[in-house]
């Protein structure tokens, strides 16, 4: 096939990619902010335009057919090309007014960024801001966001990244839990307490193992990957968990445990597409974000 039929809508290709990458209509619809019936119609129309069956139905969702598997890399290349065109065009804008889309972890979006965003809006009312809280690594080159706040060093090609600061971590628990279960005097005492950990995210386990703690996910009495919900579980008294020291210090329901576990500090980085970094409004928000994160109580 040299080219798509002339009447093919680009949104059909986007829908095809979303279903191929998520494995279901419902997940793809959430990603694209479309209704599931609309997404289903896009797939049907794309299959009709190509005269091919792109997916096979399975009990756990949709799986690419042989034809769909062959088309997938071509559709991905097309998406990358269109994204590059959009980035290049947007990067030529010289006006300060407009919208800047930010993405950050769920925890940072809840507990760190709102105050900084308020400050940016007060200083630059002509710039509108969109915040995407997610613990997934959004692809900046596909315009999922203009600027990302990352708690790790971004290494994607064509992305500009700047290290802003490091955040001190600690072990902590609700006073209600410690009053009930007792206060551990040493790090070794943690093994006899309820621990709050992540579910599928291996970060806490990997960190503990790097510190010679033979931890597995089964050592956690309560598990949750959503970091904002994770913090609320700690505050509610579900057990001992791990958090940013400044957040725990300023929460009246929580106590920091009085021993140093030598938990590595959490790095804070800003990242943006190289093609967009010098767009005036993105450059301005980048600078204000960097200032806000440096001075934030984190």
C-alpha positions as a LaTeX table, in Angstrom:
\begin{tabular}{lrrr}
\hline
Residue & $x$ (\AA) & $y$ (\AA) & $z$ (\AA) \\
\hline
Unk1 & 0.00 & 0.00 & 0.00 \\
Unk2 & 1.69 & 3.26 & $-1.16$ \\
Unk3 & $-0.67$ & 5.64 & 0.64 \\
Unk4 & $-3.90$ & 5.77 & 2.65 \\
Unk5 & $-7.18$ & 6.24 & 0.79 \\
Unk6 & $-7.88$ & 9.95 & 0.29 \\
Unk7 & $-10.95$ & 9.93 & 2.57 \\
Unk8 & $-9.11$ & 8.47 & 5.56 \\
Unk9 & $-9.34$ & 10.72 & 8.64 \\
Unk10 & $-6.13$ & 11.16 & 10.67 \\
Unk11 & $-8.18$ & 10.61 & 13.82 \\
Unk12 & $-8.70$ & 7.01 & 12.64 \\
Unk13 & $-4.93$ & 6.47 & 12.75 \\
Unk14 & $-4.71$ & 8.00 & 16.23 \\
Unk15 & $-7.51$ & 5.73 & 17.43 \\
Unk16 & $-5.83$ & 2.69 & 15.87 \\
Unk17 & $-2.57$ & 3.51 & 17.67 \\
Unk18 & $-4.31$ & 4.04 & 21.00 \\
Unk19 & $-6.12$ & 0.69 & 20.81 \\
Unk20 & $-2.96$ & $-1.09$ & 19.64 \\
Unk21 & $-0.96$ & 0.34 & 22.57 \\
Unk22 & $-3.59$ & $-0.11$ & 25.32 \\
Unk23 & $-5.19$ & $-3.36$ & 24.15 \\
Unk24 & $-8.81$ & $-2.28$ & 24.65 \\
Unk25 & $-11.39$ & 0.21 & 23.38 \\
Unk26 & $-12.17$ & 1.46 & 26.89 \\
Unk27 & $-8.54$ & 2.23 & 27.78 \\
Unk28 & $-7.92$ & 3.86 & 24.41 \\
Unk29 & $-11.07$ & 5.96 & 24.79 \\
Unk30 & $-9.85$ & 7.24 & 28.17 \\
Unk31 & $-6.46$ & 8.11 & 26.69 \\
Unk32 & $-7.98$ & 10.09 & 23.82 \\
Unk33 & $-10.87$ & 11.55 & 25.85 \\
Unk34 & $-13.38$ & 10.02 & 23.43 \\
Unk35 & $-16.46$ & 7.90 & 24.02 \\
Unk36 & $-16.03$ & 4.17 & 23.48 \\
Unk37 & $-18.68$ & 4.06 & 20.69 \\
Unk38 & $-16.88$ & 6.89 & 18.86 \\
Unk39 & $-13.59$ & 5.06 & 19.11 \\
Unk40 & $-15.23$ & 1.85 & 17.89 \\
Unk41 & $-16.58$ & 3.72 & 14.85 \\
Unk42 & $-13.10$ & 5.07 & 14.12 \\
Unk43 & $-11.64$ & 1.56 & 14.09 \\
Unk44 & $-14.45$ & 0.24 & 11.88 \\
Unk45 & $-14.02$ & 3.16 & 9.46 \\
Unk46 & $-10.25$ & 2.68 & 9.33 \\
Unk47 & $-10.62$ & $-1.04$ & 8.66 \\
Unk48 & $-13.15$ & $-0.28$ & 5.93 \\
Unk49 & $-10.86$ & 2.32 & 4.33 \\
Unk50 & $-7.98$ & $-0.16$ & 4.30 \\
Unk51 & $-10.16$ & $-3.19$ & 3.55 \\
Unk52 & $-8.36$ & $-5.02$ & 6.35 \\
Unk53 & $-9.18$ & $-6.50$ & 9.72 \\
Unk54 & $-6.77$ & $-4.84$ & 12.16 \\
Unk55 & $-7.71$ & $-6.50$ & 15.47 \\
Unk56 & $-8.75$ & $-9.87$ & 16.86 \\
Unk57 & $-11.02$ & $-10.05$ & 19.89 \\
Unk58 & $-9.78$ & $-11.95$ & 22.94 \\
Unk59 & $-11.27$ & $-12.43$ & 26.42 \\
Unk60 & $-8.89$ & $-9.80$ & 27.83 \\
Unk61 & $-9.34$ & $-7.22$ & 25.08 \\
Unk62 & $-8.16$ & $-6.62$ & 21.53 \\
Unk63 & $-5.02$ & $-8.01$ & 19.93 \\
Unk64 & $-3.46$ & $-6.84$ & 16.69 \\
Unk65 & $-4.13$ & $-9.07$ & 13.72 \\
Unk66 & $-1.34$ & $-9.99$ & 11.34 \\
Unk67 & $-2.34$ & $-7.07$ & 9.10 \\
Unk68 & $-2.54$ & $-4.72$ & 12.08 \\
Unk69 & 0.93 & $-5.78$ & 13.21 \\
Unk70 & 2.35 & $-4.90$ & 9.78 \\
Unk71 & 0.65 & $-1.50$ & 9.76 \\
Unk72 & 1.54 & $-0.51$ & 13.34 \\
Unk73 & 5.14 & 0.70 & 12.71 \\
Unk74 & 3.98 & 2.70 & 9.68 \\
Unk75 & 1.26 & 4.39 & 11.73 \\
Unk76 & 3.81 & 5.14 & 14.48 \\
Unk77 & 6.16 & 6.70 & 11.93 \\
Unk78 & 3.31 & 8.84 & 10.61 \\
Unk79 & 2.45 & 9.99 & 14.13 \\
Unk80 & 6.08 & 10.90 & 14.82 \\
Unk81 & 6.29 & 12.88 & 11.56 \\
Unk82 & 3.11 & 14.84 & 12.25 \\
Unk83 & 4.20 & 15.49 & 15.83 \\
Unk84 & 7.53 & 16.83 & 14.58 \\
Unk85 & 5.71 & 19.14 & 12.17 \\
Unk86 & 3.43 & 20.39 & 14.95 \\
Unk87 & 6.38 & 20.94 & 17.29 \\
Unk88 & 8.34 & 22.85 & 14.64 \\
Unk89 & 5.36 & 25.05 & 13.78 \\
Unk90 & 4.46 & 25.75 & 17.41 \\
Unk91 & 8.09 & 26.47 & 18.24 \\
Unk92 & 8.04 & 29.45 & 15.84 \\
Unk93 & 5.41 & 31.28 & 17.90 \\
Unk94 & 6.80 & 34.48 & 19.42 \\
Unk95 & 3.78 & 35.50 & 21.50 \\
Unk96 & 3.68 & 35.13 & 25.27 \\
Unk97 & $-0.07$ & 34.56 & 25.43 \\
Unk98 & $-1.38$ & 31.01 & 25.01 \\
Unk99 & $-1.63$ & 27.67 & 26.77 \\
Unk100 & 1.15 & 25.62 & 28.34 \\
Unk101 & 0.43 & 22.01 & 29.26 \\
Unk102 & 2.26 & 20.57 & 32.26 \\
Unk103 & 2.54 & 16.98 & 33.40 \\
Unk104 & 3.78 & 15.68 & 36.74 \\
Unk105 & 3.31 & 12.77 & 39.09 \\
Unk106 & $-0.02$ & 12.49 & 40.89 \\
Unk107 & 1.69 & 13.32 & 44.21 \\
Unk108 & 3.51 & 16.39 & 42.87 \\
Unk109 & 0.31 & 17.55 & 41.15 \\
Unk110 & $-1.60$ & 17.39 & 44.44 \\
Unk111 & 0.95 & 18.58 & 46.99 \\
Unk112 & 3.62 & 20.64 & 45.20 \\
Unk113 & 2.44 & 22.26 & 41.98 \\
Unk114 & $-0.89$ & 23.99 & 42.84 \\
Unk115 & 0.79 & 26.81 & 44.79 \\
Unk116 & 3.45 & 27.25 & 42.09 \\
Unk117 & 0.82 & 27.32 & 39.34 \\
Unk118 & $-1.09$ & 29.97 & 41.29 \\
Unk119 & 2.07 & 32.09 & 41.45 \\
Unk120 & 2.66 & 31.69 & 37.71 \\
Unk121 & $-0.91$ & 32.75 & 36.93 \\
Unk122 & $-0.53$ & 35.83 & 39.14 \\
Unk123 & 2.67 & 36.83 & 37.32 \\
Unk124 & 1.57 & 35.89 & 33.78 \\
Unk125 & $-2.23$ & 36.10 & 33.44 \\
Unk126 & $-2.03$ & 35.83 & 29.63 \\
Unk127 & $-0.66$ & 32.28 & 29.92 \\
Unk128 & $-3.22$ & 29.56 & 30.54 \\
Unk129 & $-2.02$ & 26.37 & 32.23 \\
Unk130 & $-3.17$ & 22.78 & 31.91 \\
Unk131 & $-2.03$ & 20.19 & 34.46 \\
Unk132 & $-1.95$ & 16.45 & 33.68 \\
Unk133 & $-1.41$ & 14.42 & 36.88 \\
Unk134 & $-0.07$ & 11.01 & 35.93 \\
Unk135 & 2.55 & 8.55 & 37.10 \\
Unk136 & 3.02 & 7.35 & 33.52 \\
Unk137 & 5.87 & 8.79 & 31.47 \\
Unk138 & 4.02 & 10.97 & 28.98 \\
Unk139 & 5.73 & 11.30 & 25.60 \\
Unk140 & 6.62 & 14.99 & 25.28 \\
Unk141 & 7.48 & 14.61 & 21.59 \\
Unk142 & 3.85 & 13.62 & 20.89 \\
Unk143 & 2.66 & 16.82 & 22.62 \\
Unk144 & 1.23 & 14.94 & 25.61 \\
Unk145 & 2.63 & 17.94 & 27.49 \\
Unk146 & 4.86 & 20.95 & 26.86 \\
Unk147 & 6.80 & 20.69 & 30.14 \\
Unk148 & 7.21 & 17.72 & 32.47 \\
Unk149 & 8.20 & 17.71 & 36.12 \\
Unk150 & 10.06 & 14.45 & 36.58 \\
Unk151 & 11.41 & 12.75 & 39.70 \\
Unk152 & 14.15 & 11.11 & 37.63 \\
Unk153 & 16.54 & 12.20 & 34.91 \\
Unk154 & 14.83 & 12.19 & 31.48 \\
Unk155 & 16.97 & 10.57 & 28.81 \\
Unk156 & 14.76 & 10.78 & 25.72 \\
Unk157 & 16.41 & 12.07 & 22.56 \\
Unk158 & 15.42 & 15.62 & 21.51 \\
Unk159 & 14.36 & 16.49 & 25.07 \\
Unk160 & 15.96 & 19.31 & 27.06 \\
Unk161 & 16.27 & 18.45 & 30.77 \\
Unk162 & 17.48 & 20.45 & 33.77 \\
Unk163 & 18.15 & 19.19 & 37.28 \\
Unk164 & 16.38 & 21.51 & 39.73 \\
Unk165 & 17.03 & 20.07 & 43.19 \\
Unk166 & 16.97 & 16.95 & 45.35 \\
Unk167 & 14.29 & 16.10 & 47.91 \\
Unk168 & 15.06 & 14.46 & 51.25 \\
Unk169 & 13.03 & 11.33 & 52.01 \\
Unk170 & 12.08 & 9.74 & 55.32 \\
Unk171 & 10.21 & 6.89 & 57.00 \\
Unk172 & 7.08 & 8.10 & 58.76 \\
Unk173 & 3.75 & 6.98 & 60.19 \\
Unk174 & 0.59 & 8.42 & 61.64 \\
Unk175 & 0.63 & 9.17 & 65.36 \\
Unk176 & $-2.53$ & 7.04 & 65.59 \\
Unk177 & $-0.66$ & 4.01 & 64.23 \\
Unk178 & 2.41 & 4.54 & 66.45 \\
Unk179 & 0.24 & 4.95 & 69.55 \\
Unk180 & $-1.40$ & 1.63 & 68.71 \\
Unk181 & 1.58 & $-0.42$ & 67.48 \\
Unk182 & 4.46 & 1.21 & 69.32 \\
Unk183 & 7.32 & 3.38 & 68.09 \\
Unk184 & 10.25 & 1.56 & 66.46 \\
Unk185 & 13.58 & 2.52 & 68.04 \\
Unk186 & 15.81 & 1.21 & 65.23 \\
Unk187 & 15.53 & 0.52 & 61.53 \\
Unk188 & 15.52 & $-3.20$ & 62.28 \\
Unk189 & 12.31 & $-2.74$ & 64.29 \\
Unk190 & 10.49 & $-1.85$ & 61.08 \\
Unk191 & 10.36 & $-5.54$ & 60.18 \\
Unk192 & 7.88 & $-6.15$ & 63.02 \\
Unk193 & 5.53 & $-3.36$ & 61.91 \\
Unk194 & 2.90 & $-2.97$ & 59.23 \\
Unk195 & 4.51 & $-1.37$ & 56.18 \\
Unk196 & 2.74 & 0.60 & 53.46 \\
Unk197 & 4.26 & 0.03 & 50.04 \\
Unk198 & 3.63 & 0.26 & 46.34 \\
Unk199 & 1.78 & $-2.49$ & 44.46 \\
Unk200 & 3.27 & $-3.01$ & 40.98 \\
Unk201 & 5.71 & $-0.09$ & 41.11 \\
Unk202 & 9.08 & $-1.61$ & 42.20 \\
Unk203 & 10.66 & 1.65 & 43.43 \\
Unk204 & 10.38 & 1.04 & 47.18 \\
Unk205 & 11.40 & $-2.62$ & 46.94 \\
Unk206 & 14.38 & $-1.79$ & 44.72 \\
Unk207 & 15.48 & 0.96 & 47.11 \\
Unk208 & 15.17 & $-1.32$ & 50.15 \\
Unk209 & 17.09 & $-4.11$ & 48.42 \\
Unk210 & 19.84 & $-1.65$ & 47.43 \\
Unk211 & 20.17 & $-0.89$ & 51.16 \\
Unk212 & 20.50 & $-4.65$ & 51.92 \\
Unk213 & 16.91 & $-5.04$ & 53.10 \\
Unk214 & 15.58 & $-8.35$ & 51.66 \\
Unk215 & 12.13 & $-6.91$ & 50.86 \\
Unk216 & 9.40 & $-8.29$ & 48.60 \\
Unk217 & 5.93 & $-6.91$ & 47.89 \\
Unk218 & 4.49 & $-9.43$ & 50.34 \\
Unk219 & 6.24 & $-7.62$ & 53.20 \\
Unk220 & 3.80 & $-4.72$ & 52.79 \\
Unk221 & 0.56 & $-4.92$ & 54.76 \\
Unk222 & $-1.07$ & $-2.34$ & 52.47 \\
Unk223 & $-0.08$ & $-1.67$ & 48.85 \\
Unk224 & $-1.07$ & 1.16 & 46.50 \\
Unk225 & 0.62 & 2.64 & 43.42 \\
Unk226 & $-1.28$ & 5.94 & 43.40 \\
Unk227 & 1.08 & 8.09 & 45.43 \\
Unk228 & $-1.53$ & 10.55 & 46.66 \\
Unk229 & $-3.70$ & 7.69 & 47.91 \\
Unk230 & $-0.54$ & 6.09 & 49.32 \\
Unk231 & 0.11 & 9.20 & 51.43 \\
Unk232 & $-3.48$ & 9.22 & 52.69 \\
Unk233 & $-3.08$ & 5.58 & 53.75 \\
Unk234 & $-0.07$ & 6.57 & 55.85 \\
Unk235 & $-1.96$ & 9.52 & 57.36 \\
Unk236 & $-4.92$ & 7.29 & 58.20 \\
Unk237 & $-2.76$ & 4.93 & 60.29 \\
Unk238 & $-2.36$ & 1.95 & 57.97 \\
Unk239 & 1.30 & 1.52 & 58.83 \\
Unk240 & 4.81 & 2.89 & 58.34 \\
Unk241 & 5.58 & 4.29 & 54.92 \\
Unk242 & 8.04 & 6.52 & 53.06 \\
Unk243 & 7.56 & 10.08 & 51.89 \\
Unk244 & 9.16 & 13.45 & 51.31 \\
Unk245 & 10.45 & 14.74 & 54.64 \\
Unk246 & 9.06 & 18.27 & 54.21 \\
Unk247 & 5.56 & 16.94 & 53.52 \\
Unk248 & 5.66 & 14.74 & 56.61 \\
Unk249 & 7.15 & 17.48 & 58.80 \\
Unk250 & 4.23 & 19.79 & 58.15 \\
Unk251 & 1.45 & 17.25 & 58.63 \\
Unk252 & 0.10 & 17.26 & 62.21 \\
Unk253 & $-1.16$ & 13.68 & 61.86 \\
Unk254 & 2.24 & 12.21 & 60.99 \\
Unk255 & 5.53 & 11.60 & 62.83 \\
Unk256 & 8.94 & 11.15 & 61.21 \\
Unk257 & 10.77 & 8.13 & 62.61 \\
Unk258 & 13.91 & 9.18 & 64.50 \\
Unk259 & 16.54 & 7.26 & 62.57 \\
Unk260 & 18.19 & 7.66 & 59.19 \\
Unk261 & 17.50 & 4.87 & 56.72 \\
Unk262 & 19.83 & 6.49 & 54.16 \\
Unk263 & 17.04 & 6.59 & 51.60 \\
Unk264 & 18.41 & 8.16 & 48.39 \\
Unk265 & 17.18 & 11.69 & 47.76 \\
Unk266 & 14.53 & 12.17 & 45.10 \\
Unk267 & 15.78 & 14.12 & 42.07 \\
Unk268 & 13.60 & 16.84 & 40.58 \\
Unk269 & 13.99 & 17.59 & 36.86 \\
Unk270 & 12.23 & 19.74 & 34.29 \\
Unk271 & 11.96 & 18.46 & 30.74 \\
Unk272 & 10.61 & 19.88 & 27.47 \\
Unk273 & 10.93 & 19.14 & 23.75 \\
Unk274 & 14.00 & 20.81 & 22.23 \\
Unk275 & 11.83 & 22.23 & 19.43 \\
Unk276 & 9.52 & 23.98 & 21.93 \\
Unk277 & 11.94 & 25.03 & 24.67 \\
Unk278 & 12.50 & 28.59 & 23.33 \\
Unk279 & 8.84 & 29.36 & 22.60 \\
Unk280 & 8.31 & 32.49 & 24.74 \\
Unk281 & 5.43 & 31.24 & 26.88 \\
Unk282 & 7.06 & 27.84 & 27.44 \\
Unk283 & 10.40 & 29.44 & 28.27 \\
Unk284 & 8.65 & 31.77 & 30.74 \\
Unk285 & 6.70 & 28.98 & 32.45 \\
Unk286 & 9.84 & 26.82 & 32.53 \\
Unk287 & 11.76 & 29.58 & 34.35 \\
Unk288 & 8.93 & 30.24 & 36.81 \\
Unk289 & 8.49 & 26.52 & 37.47 \\
Unk290 & 12.21 & 26.16 & 38.13 \\
Unk291 & 12.15 & 29.09 & 40.58 \\
Unk292 & 9.03 & 27.76 & 42.30 \\
Unk293 & 10.39 & 24.23 & 42.67 \\
Unk294 & 13.72 & 25.49 & 44.05 \\
Unk295 & 12.01 & 27.43 & 46.83 \\
Unk296 & 9.03 & 25.12 & 47.46 \\
Unk297 & 8.66 & 23.47 & 50.86 \\
Unk298 & 9.60 & 20.02 & 49.62 \\
\hline
\end{tabular}
